[in-house]
Amino acid sequence: MILLLAIAGAVALVLRLYFVLPIFSRRQRSTLDARKRRGKAARSATQKMLCIVLGSGGHTAEMVRLLSGVDFDRYCQRLYIVGDTDVISLDQIGMLESRRDDEKEEYFVGRVPRSRGVGQPWLTTPISVLQCFGQVARLMYQHLPDAVLCNGPGNCVVVCVVATIVRVLGVKRIPIIYVESFARVNTLSLSGKIVYMLADRFIVQWPDILQQYPQAEYVPNLV
């Protein structure tokens, strides 16, 4: 009896994953705002929240350029998730938000541990990933954003996993938009290879990548 219940549970989980994971139903779109989703806890049209994952160095520079094309009037609430030691991204957030002068807008900054530090041994990585996961899960549950935008820093994998769990549990469908780094010409980053299975829209900036990842979307010169 227990074995039958376990098998039934496993089958139900597989079916659930099949119907909710974007990789099984992904379609190409032409603009970042083309896809609209409604979750059980969806905000009104004037109160959309965008979760933005920032990493250090080049990832942050590219994300700032990407944000110049985001409709902030639609996403009047922003949740920035940054590494707890990433002061560069904090400065960029301050500069970006200082240009906005609208009392209806607000933003939040969530500082989380890095899922893996530069040069960190792989042996200790699971511990830091779990620490990051706990903090990200708390932020995502607290804010329940309407979409996630990320471009490759290690923490974005954790954010996308949490967003997928929220979707699988039926709490809310949070679309994930992933833009691979401009520096990736022929193959994906490690983060990209993982998020490829989870993202609703997976965008690359070089056409050669489509040969290995045909469900990606080629949009040149985004950054």
C-alpha positions as CSV (number, residue, x, y, z in Angstrom):
1,M,0.0,0.0,0.0
2,I,2.8,2.4,1.0
3,L,4.6,1.5,-2.2
4,L,1.5,2.3,-4.3
5,L,1.1,5.6,-2.6
6,A,4.7,6.5,-3.2
7,I,4.4,5.5,-6.9
8,A,1.2,7.6,-7.3
9,G,2.8,10.5,-5.6
10,A,5.9,10.3,-7.9
11,V,3.7,10.1,-11.0
12,A,1.6,13.1,-9.8
13,L,4.8,15.1,-9.2
14,V,6.1,14.2,-12.7
15,L,2.9,15.3,-14.3
16,R,2.8,18.5,-12.3
17,L,6.3,19.3,-13.4
18,Y,5.5,18.5,-17.0
19,F,2.6,20.9,-17.0
20,V,4.2,23.8,-15.1
21,L,7.8,23.8,-16.3
22,P,8.2,26.3,-19.2
23,I,10.7,24.1,-21.1
24,F,7.8,21.8,-22.1
25,S,5.6,24.6,-23.4
26,R,8.0,27.5,-24.1
27,R,7.2,29.7,-27.1
28,Q,9.3,32.5,-28.6
29,R,8.3,36.1,-28.0
30,S,9.6,39.4,-29.4
31,T,9.5,41.8,-26.5
32,L,10.2,41.6,-22.8
33,D,6.6,42.7,-21.9
34,A,4.9,40.4,-24.5
35,R,3.9,37.7,-22.0
36,K,1.3,38.4,-19.3
37,R,0.6,36.0,-16.5
38,R,-1.8,36.1,-13.6
39,G,-1.1,34.5,-10.3
40,K,-3.4,33.9,-7.4
41,A,-1.8,36.9,-5.6
42,A,-1.6,39.1,-8.7
43,R,-1.5,42.8,-8.1
44,S,-3.5,45.4,-10.1
45,A,-2.2,46.7,-13.4
46,T,-0.7,49.7,-11.6
47,Q,1.1,47.6,-8.9
48,K,3.2,45.1,-10.8
49,M,6.4,44.0,-9.0
50,L,9.5,43.0,-10.9
51,C,12.2,41.0,-9.1
52,I,15.7,41.9,-10.5
53,V,18.7,39.8,-9.7
54,L,22.0,41.7,-9.7
55,G,25.5,40.2,-9.6
56,S,28.9,41.9,-9.3
57,G,30.9,43.3,-12.2
58,G,29.8,42.7,-15.7
59,H,26.5,41.2,-14.8
60,T,25.4,44.3,-13.0
61,A,26.6,46.6,-15.9
62,E,24.6,44.5,-18.4
63,M,21.5,44.4,-16.1
64,V,21.5,48.2,-15.8
65,R,21.5,48.5,-19.6
66,L,18.6,46.0,-19.7
67,L,16.6,47.9,-17.2
68,S,16.7,51.0,-19.5
69,G,14.2,49.1,-21.7
70,V,11.9,48.0,-18.9
71,D,8.6,49.8,-18.5
72,F,8.9,51.1,-14.9
73,D,5.5,52.7,-15.1
74,R,4.1,49.2,-15.3
75,Y,6.5,47.6,-12.8
76,C,6.1,50.4,-10.3
77,Q,7.4,48.1,-7.6
78,R,10.9,46.6,-7.8
79,L,12.6,43.9,-5.6
80,Y,16.3,43.9,-6.1
81,I,18.2,40.8,-4.9
82,V,21.9,41.3,-4.4
83,G,24.8,39.6,-2.7
84,D,25.4,40.7,0.8
85,T,29.0,41.8,-0.1
86,D,28.1,43.4,-3.4
87,V,28.5,47.2,-2.8
88,I,28.8,47.9,-6.5
89,S,25.3,46.7,-7.2
90,L,23.9,48.7,-4.3
91,D,25.5,51.9,-5.7
92,Q,24.0,51.1,-9.1
93,I,20.5,50.6,-7.6
94,G,20.8,53.9,-5.8
95,M,21.8,55.7,-9.0
96,L,19.1,54.0,-11.0
97,E,16.3,54.7,-8.5
98,S,17.3,58.3,-7.9
99,R,16.3,59.1,-11.4
100,R,12.8,58.0,-10.7
101,D,10.6,60.7,-9.2
102,D,7.2,59.1,-8.7
103,E,5.5,58.8,-5.4
104,K,3.6,55.8,-6.6
105,E,6.8,53.8,-7.1
106,E,8.7,52.0,-4.4
107,Y,11.6,49.5,-4.4
108,F,13.1,47.0,-2.0
109,V,16.6,45.7,-1.7
110,G,17.1,42.1,-0.4
111,R,20.7,41.3,0.5
112,V,21.4,37.5,0.5
113,P,24.5,35.4,0.9
114,R,26.3,34.4,-2.3
115,S,25.4,31.0,-3.4
116,R,29.1,30.5,-4.3
117,G,31.9,32.9,-3.7
118,V,34.7,33.5,-6.1
119,G,37.3,30.7,-5.6
120,Q,35.1,28.9,-3.0
121,P,35.7,25.2,-2.9
122,W,32.9,23.1,-4.3
123,L,32.9,21.0,-1.1
124,T,31.5,23.9,0.9
125,T,29.2,25.2,-1.9
126,P,26.1,23.2,-0.8
127,I,26.2,25.0,2.6
128,S,26.3,28.5,1.0
129,V,23.6,27.5,-1.5
130,L,21.3,26.5,1.3
131,Q,22.0,29.7,3.2
132,C,21.2,31.7,0.0
133,F,18.1,29.6,-0.6
134,G,16.7,30.3,2.8
135,Q,17.1,34.1,2.4
136,V,15.7,34.1,-1.1
137,A,12.7,32.0,-0.2
138,R,11.9,34.5,2.6
139,L,12.1,37.4,0.2
140,M,10.0,35.7,-2.5
141,Y,7.3,34.7,-0.1
142,Q,7.2,38.1,1.5
143,H,6.9,40.0,-1.8
144,L,5.6,37.4,-4.4
145,P,6.8,39.4,-7.4
146,D,5.0,39.3,-10.7
147,A,8.1,38.5,-12.8
148,V,11.8,37.7,-12.4
149,L,14.5,39.3,-14.6
150,C,18.0,37.9,-14.4
151,N,21.1,37.6,-16.5
152,G,23.5,35.0,-15.1
153,P,25.0,35.7,-11.6
154,G,25.1,32.6,-9.4
155,N,22.3,33.8,-7.1
156,C,19.9,34.0,-10.0
157,V,19.8,30.2,-10.1
158,V,18.5,30.1,-6.6
159,V,16.0,32.8,-7.3
160,C,14.7,30.9,-10.3
161,V,14.5,27.6,-8.4
162,V,12.5,29.3,-5.6
163,A,10.1,30.9,-8.2
164,T,9.6,27.5,-9.8
165,I,8.8,25.9,-6.4
166,V,6.2,28.7,-5.8
167,R,4.7,27.8,-9.2
168,V,4.7,24.0,-8.6
169,L,3.0,24.4,-5.3
170,G,0.3,26.5,-7.0
171,V,0.9,29.6,-4.9
172,K,1.6,31.9,-7.8
173,R,2.9,31.7,-11.4
174,I,6.0,33.9,-11.5
175,P,7.3,34.2,-15.1
176,I,11.1,34.0,-15.3
177,I,12.9,36.1,-18.0
178,Y,16.6,35.2,-18.4
179,V,19.0,37.1,-20.7
180,E,22.3,35.4,-21.2
181,S,25.4,37.5,-21.0
182,F,26.7,39.2,-24.2
183,A,30.0,37.5,-23.5
184,R,28.5,34.1,-24.2
185,V,28.9,33.6,-27.9
186,N,29.0,29.9,-28.5
187,T,27.7,28.2,-25.4
188,L,25.8,29.0,-22.2
189,S,27.1,29.9,-18.8
190,L,26.6,27.3,-16.0
191,S,23.8,29.5,-14.7
192,G,22.2,29.6,-18.1
193,K,22.4,25.8,-18.6
194,I,20.4,25.4,-15.4
195,V,17.9,28.2,-15.8
196,Y,17.2,27.1,-19.4
197,M,15.0,24.4,-18.0
198,L,13.1,26.9,-15.8
199,A,12.8,30.2,-17.7
200,D,9.6,31.2,-19.5
201,R,11.7,33.3,-21.8
202,F,15.3,32.5,-22.4
203,I,17.1,35.1,-24.5
204,V,20.5,34.9,-26.1
205,Q,22.4,37.6,-27.9
206,W,24.3,35.4,-30.4
207,P,22.7,33.1,-33.0
208,D,25.2,30.2,-32.7
209,I,23.8,29.3,-29.3
210,L,20.5,28.3,-30.9
211,Q,22.1,25.3,-32.5
212,Q,22.5,23.7,-29.0
213,Y,19.5,25.3,-27.3
214,P,16.8,25.7,-29.9
215,Q,14.2,26.8,-27.4
216,A,16.2,30.0,-26.7
217,E,15.2,33.3,-28.3
218,Y,17.8,35.2,-30.2
219,V,17.6,39.0,-29.6
220,P,20.8,40.8,-30.7
221,N,22.3,43.9,-29.2
222,L,20.3,44.1,-26.0
223,V,23.2,45.4,-24.0
